[in-house]
Amino acid sequence: MLEHHDLVHEFPEHRQRIHDLKLADHHFARLFTEYHDLTKEVERIEAGAEAASDDRLTDLRKHRLHLKDELYAILVKAA
């Protein structure tokens, strides 16, 4: 079973703040969209629906983690 990594699942306690920032902060909204798209790509690869090398999957996961860290920092700062 694949684990979901969308931002609301990652930070359920920030659900409302995520929603508010997506509407009010263009930088956050852009990063959120990039994170969401990247997560979908990783999930397709993990499910076997899309082929990728192990190195490619590792790079995508690292980039996703970087984005998550950046998004979390914005969430915390907005609190």
N, C-alpha and C positions, 0 to 999 in steps of 0.2 A: 504494500500500500504506500502510495506516495504521500509525502508530507506537504501540506500547502504552506507557502511562504508569502502569501500576500500580506501587505502591511497591517491590515486590521487583525489578521490572525497572529501576527508577530507582536503587535502592541494593542491588544483589545482594550486596555485601560485608556488609550488615547483615541478611541474611535471618533468621538465628537470633534476633538482637536484636529484630527486628520481631515475630516470633512470640512471644517472651517478653513483650515489652511489651504486646502485644494481650491477653495473659492476665492480666498483673499490674497494669497501669496503666489505670484506667478513662478518664482524660482522653485518653491516647494512643489507646485503642481507639475512643473516640467520634470523634476527629479522623481516624483511619484509615478508619472507616466512611464518614464524610462525604467524605473524599478519594476513596475507592473509588466511591461513588455518583456523585460529580461527574465523575469520569473516565469512567464508563460513559455518562453523559449527553453529555459532549463527544464521545466516540467515536461515539455514535449520530447526532449532528448532523453530524459530519465524514463519516460514511458515507452521509449522505443519508436515513437511516431516520427522522429527526425534523427538522422544520423549525424554524429559528430565524434571527433577524436577525444580521447581522455584529456589531452592538453587543452583542447577547445572548451570542454565542459568545465575544467578546473578554472580556466580564465574567466568564463562567464560567471561562475560561482563567486570568484574573488571580486569581480566588478559589482555583482549584486550585493555582496557584503559591504563593500565600500559605500555604495548608495544607501544601504540600510543605515549604516553608521551616520552618514550625513543627514539623512531624514530624521533619525532619532535625535540628533543634536538640535535640529530646528524645533522638533516637538518639545523637547525639554526647555529650550530657551523661551518658547512661546507660553509656557505654563505660568 
